[in-house]
């Protein structure tokens, strides 16, 4: 069964827009876990515009208490700065079950591309080794059609297929080519010894079609759509609907 990790960044965006502590990240996380979610995801960025370093530590503690996985996402090459010690340093403190490396720049609104593995392989390899030494499973953000064989050479455990282009094609009514590219990427990744996750713009409207065309996905991390849908239907109900789809 594909596992659901709920990305809580949008809860932090809403909290930060007003200041203070509401909505409460831990309450939201507990609600998702009580509804059956298998894990939690955070993607703290250096400018702290949503999830912050203290959120990472708090959710790591909750994940440990509840016996679920924390998936921590971030750019390992982003420089430390006040309030953000750097991705590897955060992983050293939080010891997430999974570290997902993403090549986003500081100014990006959201992640919108994977690594160029042929170019970045040698830079990624020592970071992957360091994270694995911390006990983290390491996943690398990957475009459909990318050189996942080179991703395997970094020593990573998994890739996460960037599903934004699929979601756009699905919304436009013609996702066949995007699905074929994702399925081929997943097949080649598994042949290279990698597990396969998926994420970005997955939603209740497209998740079933994606999983039917790309079997064997181990985990999906879903945040923006899930939180948006929960505004209408409630957080617990929305998590339950995703679990039914999976």
C-alpha positions as CSV (number, residue, x, y, z in Angstrom):
1,X,0.0,0.0,0.0
2,X,1.1,3.5,-0.8
3,X,1.7,5.5,2.4
4,X,0.4,9.0,3.0
5,X,2.7,11.7,4.5
6,X,0.9,15.0,5.1
7,X,2.8,18.1,4.4
8,X,2.0,20.7,7.0
9,X,3.7,23.7,5.4
10,X,0.4,25.4,4.6
11,X,-0.7,25.3,8.2
12,X,2.5,27.2,9.0
13,X,1.8,29.7,6.2
14,X,-1.6,30.5,7.8
15,X,-0.1,30.8,11.2
16,X,2.7,33.1,10.1
17,X,0.4,35.4,8.2
18,X,-1.1,36.5,11.5
19,X,1.7,35.8,13.9
20,X,1.2,33.9,17.2
21,X,0.6,30.2,17.4
22,X,-2.7,29.6,15.6
23,X,-3.4,27.5,13.8
24,X,-1.4,25.1,15.9
25,X,1.0,22.9,14.0
26,X,1.0,20.1,16.6
27,X,-2.8,20.1,16.8
28,X,-3.0,19.8,13.0
29,X,-0.4,17.1,13.0
30,X,-2.2,15.1,15.7
31,X,-5.5,15.5,13.8
32,X,-3.9,14.0,10.6
33,X,-2.3,11.1,12.5
34,X,-5.6,10.4,14.4
35,X,-7.3,10.2,11.0
36,X,-4.8,7.6,9.9
37,X,-2.1,9.4,8.0
38,X,1.1,7.4,8.0
39,X,3.6,10.2,8.5
40,X,4.3,14.0,8.5
41,X,6.3,16.1,6.0
42,X,7.9,19.5,6.5
43,X,9.9,21.6,4.0
44,X,11.5,24.4,6.0
45,X,13.0,27.1,3.8
46,X,15.9,29.4,4.8
47,X,13.6,32.5,4.9
48,X,11.2,30.7,7.4
49,X,8.2,31.8,5.4
50,X,6.3,28.8,6.6
51,X,7.7,25.9,8.5
52,X,10.5,27.0,10.9
53,X,13.4,25.2,12.6
54,X,11.4,25.0,15.9
55,X,8.5,23.4,14.0
56,X,10.9,20.7,12.8
57,X,12.0,19.8,16.3
58,X,8.5,19.8,17.7
59,X,7.1,17.6,14.9
60,X,10.1,15.3,15.2
61,X,9.3,14.7,18.8
62,X,5.6,14.1,18.0
63,X,6.6,11.6,15.3
64,X,8.8,9.8,17.7
65,X,6.0,9.7,20.3
66,X,3.5,8.4,17.8
67,X,5.8,5.9,16.1
68,X,5.4,7.5,12.6
69,X,7.9,8.8,10.1
70,X,8.9,12.5,9.7
71,X,9.9,13.3,6.2
72,X,12.1,16.5,6.1
73,X,12.6,18.2,2.8
74,X,15.1,20.8,1.8
75,X,17.9,22.0,-0.3
76,X,21.2,20.7,1.2
77,X,23.2,23.4,-0.6
78,X,21.3,26.4,0.8
79,X,23.6,28.4,3.1
80,X,22.8,28.7,6.9
81,X,21.6,32.0,8.2
82,X,20.0,33.3,11.4
83,X,17.0,31.1,12.2
84,X,18.0,28.4,9.7
85,X,21.0,26.3,10.6
86,X,21.1,24.5,7.2
87,X,19.4,21.4,6.1
88,X,22.0,18.9,7.2
89,X,22.2,20.6,10.6
90,X,18.4,20.4,11.0
91,X,18.5,16.7,10.1
92,X,21.3,16.2,12.7
93,X,19.0,17.7,15.4
94,X,15.7,16.2,14.3
95,X,16.9,12.8,12.9
96,X,13.9,12.4,10.5
97,X,13.2,9.0,9.2
98,X,13.5,10.4,5.7
99,X,15.4,13.3,4.2
100,X,14.2,14.4,0.8
101,X,16.7,16.6,-1.0
102,X,15.2,19.2,-3.3
103,X,17.1,21.7,-5.5
104,X,14.9,24.7,-4.9
105,X,16.4,28.2,-4.8
106,X,15.7,30.6,-2.0
107,X,13.3,32.7,-4.1
108,X,11.1,29.9,-5.4
109,X,7.5,30.0,-4.4
110,X,7.4,26.2,-4.4
111,X,9.6,23.3,-5.7
112,X,9.3,23.1,-9.5
113,X,12.0,20.8,-10.7
114,X,14.2,17.9,-9.8
115,X,18.0,17.5,-9.7
116,X,20.2,17.2,-12.8
117,X,21.7,14.0,-11.6
118,X,24.4,13.7,-14.1
119,X,25.6,17.2,-13.1
120,X,24.9,17.0,-9.4
121,X,25.8,13.4,-8.6
122,X,29.3,14.0,-7.2
123,X,28.1,16.9,-5.1
124,X,25.1,14.9,-3.7
125,X,27.0,11.7,-2.9
126,X,28.8,12.9,0.3
127,X,25.7,14.6,1.6
128,X,23.7,11.4,1.0
129,X,26.4,9.5,2.9
130,X,26.3,11.9,5.8
131,X,22.5,11.7,6.1
132,X,22.5,8.0,5.9
133,X,25.1,7.9,8.7
134,X,22.5,9.9,10.8
135,X,20.0,7.1,10.2
136,X,18.0,8.9,7.6
137,X,16.6,7.2,4.5
138,X,17.5,9.6,1.6
139,X,15.2,10.5,-1.3
140,X,16.1,12.8,-4.2
141,X,13.6,15.0,-6.0
142,X,13.5,13.9,-9.6
143,X,11.9,15.0,-12.8
144,X,10.1,12.4,-14.9
145,X,12.5,11.4,-17.6
146,X,15.6,12.3,-15.6
147,X,18.8,10.1,-15.3
148,X,17.7,8.1,-12.3
149,X,20.5,5.7,-12.8
150,X,22.9,8.5,-11.9
151,X,20.7,9.2,-8.8
152,X,21.3,5.7,-7.7
153,X,25.0,6.2,-7.9
154,X,24.8,8.9,-5.2
155,X,23.9,6.2,-2.7
156,X,20.4,7.4,-2.2
157,X,17.6,5.1,-1.2
158,X,14.7,6.5,-3.2
159,X,13.6,9.2,-5.6
160,X,10.5,11.4,-5.4
161,X,9.0,11.9,-8.8
162,X,8.0,15.6,-9.2
163,X,4.4,15.2,-10.3
164,X,3.6,18.9,-11.0
165,X,3.7,18.4,-14.8
166,X,1.4,15.4,-14.5
167,X,-1.1,17.4,-12.4
168,X,-1.2,20.2,-15.0
169,X,-1.7,17.7,-17.8
170,X,-4.4,15.9,-15.9
171,X,-6.2,19.2,-15.3
172,X,-6.0,19.9,-19.0
173,X,-7.6,16.6,-19.8
174,X,-4.6,14.9,-21.5
175,X,-2.3,13.2,-19.0
176,X,-1.3,10.2,-21.1
177,X,2.2,11.3,-22.0
178,X,3.0,12.6,-18.5
179,X,1.8,9.4,-17.0
180,X,3.9,7.4,-19.4
181,X,7.0,9.4,-18.5
182,X,6.4,8.9,-14.7
183,X,5.8,5.2,-15.2
184,X,9.0,4.8,-17.2
185,X,11.0,6.8,-14.6
186,X,9.6,4.7,-11.8
187,X,10.5,1.5,-13.6
188,X,14.0,2.6,-14.4
189,X,14.5,3.8,-10.8
190,X,13.4,0.4,-9.4
191,X,15.7,-1.4,-11.8
192,X,18.6,0.8,-10.5
193,X,17.7,-0.3,-6.9
194,X,15.8,2.8,-5.8
195,X,12.4,3.0,-4.1
196,X,10.0,5.5,-5.6
197,X,8.0,8.2,-3.9
198,X,5.9,10.9,-5.6
199,X,4.7,14.4,-4.7
200,X,3.6,17.9,-5.8
201,X,0.1,18.9,-6.8
202,X,-1.3,15.5,-6.2
203,X,-5.0,15.8,-5.2
204,X,-8.2,13.8,-4.8
205,X,-9.0,14.5,-8.4
206,X,-5.8,13.0,-9.9
207,X,-4.3,10.6,-7.3
208,X,-6.2,7.5,-8.3
209,X,-5.3,7.9,-12.0
210,X,-1.6,8.5,-11.1
211,X,-1.4,5.4,-8.9
212,X,-3.2,3.2,-11.5
213,X,-0.7,4.2,-14.1
214,X,2.4,4.2,-11.9
215,X,2.2,1.2,-9.6
216,X,4.5,0.5,-6.7
217,X,4.7,4.1,-5.3
218,X,5.9,3.7,-1.7
219,X,4.8,7.1,-0.4
220,X,3.1,10.3,-1.5
221,X,3.5,13.5,0.3
222,X,0.5,15.8,-0.1
223,X,0.0,19.2,1.4
224,X,-1.3,22.1,-0.6
225,X,-4.3,20.2,-2.1
226,X,-5.1,18.4,1.1
227,X,-5.1,21.5,3.2
228,X,-7.1,23.4,0.5
229,X,-9.7,20.6,0.4
230,X,-9.8,20.4,4.2
231,X,-11.0,24.1,4.3
232,X,-14.3,22.8,2.8
233,X,-14.6,19.3,4.2
234,X,-12.5,19.2,7.4
235,X,-9.0,17.9,8.0
236,X,-9.9,14.5,9.4
237,X,-12.5,13.8,6.7
238,X,-10.0,14.9,3.9
239,X,-7.2,12.6,5.3
240,X,-9.7,9.7,5.4
241,X,-10.6,10.3,1.7
242,X,-7.0,10.2,0.7
243,X,-6.5,7.0,2.6
244,X,-9.5,5.5,0.8
245,X,-7.9,6.4,-2.5
246,X,-4.6,4.8,-1.6
